[in-house]
Amino acid sequence: MGVLHIAPGYSAGGSLEAALRAAERNEALLKWPDDLSAGPINPGSPEERNAWWGRCDGSLADELTKFWERVEAADERLVVWFGRNSASEYTFFLNWADRLGSRSYDIIDVTLLEFPSVQPGPNDSPTWQAAAASMLNVDNMKMLLGSERRISGDEASRARERWSLLRSENAPFRVVGEDGVVSAPVDHFDPLLLEQTGGDWQRVARVIGNTVGRNSTPYHQVGDMMLLDRLVALVEAGLLEMDGDPYEMRTCQIRLK
């Protein structure tokens, strides 16, 4: 029986693809195309997700449909990669557990796995802990090949229950913490965005980058496009002022009003 690796996004998928090549393992790979930490998930159809992202060409709907068609038709052993400290990856896993139901699959949970640091400085730790599969480089992933374990029935059941709760709440955001994934309101990240903006003009890309950085240790919470939407909303609410096209993040400037 062959193996089909499931990557929780394109970033993790790119590294995993290179790791499989480096290890000379002739195993298939499938990359998850969405980020379920934001936007509607009830019903969460490919068409609804596509519309929420504003994909006018329907490309995301096509990718999601093809993803699940490939999974349903797979006769390989399924190996799912993810990290529980990443909102995007953990919501993907919960959705996966709900969709797969009682079907068996293996997992590689990278949360808090330790890896040697590459040429650590005098004040750096010789090891670091992973929060997400997207943090791993090719060598890290190559080390983990073959370390998968079969998910238990209880673990899969708990994941399905949590996803059912999140779908019933259908909140604008989902974030991770000590209690796992929880729903969050649309203004959840607004205080951090306002804190990073300040009274002087600065580039939108810098504000978003700093906010993402504040939300990356020990948890990876949100992507840049969702934060950009919130900045635009704060401008419309009169709390910020903007100079330029917000979707040109490297040139557009923003400050507190």
N, C-alpha and C positions, 0 to 999 in steps of 0.2 A: 504493500500500500504506500502511495506517495504521501507527501506532506504539502499542505497549503497554509502558508504563514499569512496571518491577518495583521496588518500594521494599522495603528490608530490614527493615521494621517499621512500626508505626503512627506513631511520632514523625516519622521521615523521610517517611513517606507523607503526613502532614498538610501538611508544608511543601512537598513536591513538588506536591501537589494545588493549593495556592495559587499556586505558581510557574507552573504550566501555565495557570491562570486569568489570572494577571497578564500572561503573554506571549501570551494569546489563541490558545493552541495547542489545537486540538480533538483531543487525544490521550488514549488510555485509560490508566488507572492501576490497578495491582493491588498490594495491601499484604500482605506476609508476616506471618502471625499468631503465629509461635512464636519462641523463643529457644533455639537448639541448642547454646549454650555450656555447658549443664548438662542433666543427666538422660540417660536411655537413648536411644541412637541405633541400636542393633542389636537388633531390626530397625528400630525407630524408626517404626512404623506410626502413623497418626493416632490409633488407639485407645490405643496404648501411651503416646504423648505426652500424650494427654488424661488418662489415668489417673495419670500421673506428676505432672501439674499439679494433680490433685485436682478436676478439673471434673466435678462430679456430673451436670450436665445434658448432657454430651457436646458442648458448644459448640465446643471447640477441634478435636475430631475432624471436626466438620462444616466448620469454616472451612478446615482443611488439605485436606480432600477437595475442596472447592469451588475452592480455590486451584489445585491441580494439574489439575483438570478444565478450568479456564479456560485454563491454560497449554497443555495438550495440544490444546485446540480452537482456539487462537489462530492466525489467519492474518495477524496484524500482524507487523511487525518488532519483536523483543523487545529492550528496552534495560534492562539490570540495573544498579542503583545499589548501591554498597557501599563500605566502608572497610576496609582490611586491618589497621588498628590497633584495630579493635573486635572483641572475641571473638564477640559476637552476630552482627555483620554478616559477618564473614569465614567463620564456620561456615555461615551461610546460603548464602553464595556457593559454598562447597565442596559443600554438599548440592545446590545448584542445578546445578553443573557435572556432578555424578554423575548426577542425574536426567535432564538434557538430553542427555547422551551426545554424539553427533556432530551434533546439531542446532545450527544456527548462531544466534548471538545477539551483540548488542553490549553493551559494558560502559561504565560511567562510574565509574572507580575514583578516589575523592576523596582517597585517602591522601596526606597532606603537600602537598596543593594549597594555595596561599597566597591569602588573601583580605584585603582592607583592613579594618583595625579600625574600629569605629564610635566616633568621637570618643575616640581614645586619650588617656590621661592623659600627664603630662609624663615619666613613667618607663616608659610602655608602648611596645611595638613598634608601628609603624604597620601591620604585617601579622600575621596568625596562620595557623597551619597546621591543616588539618582532619585528624582521626583517624577520623571516622565521618560517614556521610551524615546521621545523626541530629543532628549538631552544626550543620548548615547551616541558615541561615535562608532565607526566601523569595527574597531578592535573590541570595544565593549560588547557589541552585539555578537561578534564572532565568538567571544568567550561564553556567551549565554546559549548558543545553539546547542540543542540537545538537553537543556535543563528544564524543559517544560514538564508540568505535572497535570494530571487529570483533575478537573474541577469537581468538587464534591457536590452532591445533591443539595445539601443544606446551604452551601455557599451560593450556588446558582439560584436557589429559591429566594434567599435574602436579596440578591441583586434584582430579581424580578419584582419583588415587593417594593423595593425602594424606587424602581423605575415607575411602577404603577402609581405610587404616591406623587412623584414629581410630575407625571403626566396629568394627574388630576388637578394639581396646582397650576401647571402650565404657565409658570412665571417667566418674566422677561430674561432673567439670568439664573444660572445654577453655579454655585461656588462650592469649593471643597474646604474642609477643615477637620477638626478632631472627630466630628460626628459623621464624617463622610460627605456626600453630596447633599446640599440643601438648596431650596429655592431662595431667590433674592429679588427684590424689587428693581424697577427700572432705574432708580436713582442710586443704586448701591455704590457705584464707583464715583459718583459726582463729587463727594468731599475730597477724594484723593486727586481728582483732576483739578479742582479749584486750588488745592494746596500746592500742586506742582506748577500752576500757571503764573501766579504773582502779578504784580502791577506793571512790570516792564514787558515790552514786546519780546516775544520769543517764538521760534518756529513751532508749528503744530507737531511736527515729527519729534521734537525734543520733549514736549509735554507728554505726548503719548508714550515715548520710549521710557521716560522716567517713571511714569505711572505703571507701566508693565513691569519695570524693574522692581518697584515696590511690592508688586504682587507675584513675585517669582520665588521667594524664599519664605518658608519651605514649600509653599504651594504655588502652582502655576494657575492663574485664575482666568485671565481674559485676553482676547486677541485685540490687535490694534484697530481693526475696522469697527468693532463694537464700541470702543472708546471714542473713535472719531465721530460716530453717530451721537454719542452723549455730549461731546464738545459742541456739535452743531445745535443740539437741543438746549444747551446752556446759553449759547448765543441768542437763540430765539426767545429764551426766557428773560433776557436782559441782564444776565449775570456776567457775561463775557462779551468782548468785542473782537472782531476778526477782520483782518486785512488780507484779502485774497481769496482764492478758491480753496476751501478746506480739503478737497481731494487732491490738491497739490501740496502734500504735507511738508515737503522740504522747503517750500518757498512761502507758503501761507503763514502769517503771523497772528498771534493771539495774546490777549492780556485780560486781566480783570477790568471790568467796566467801572 
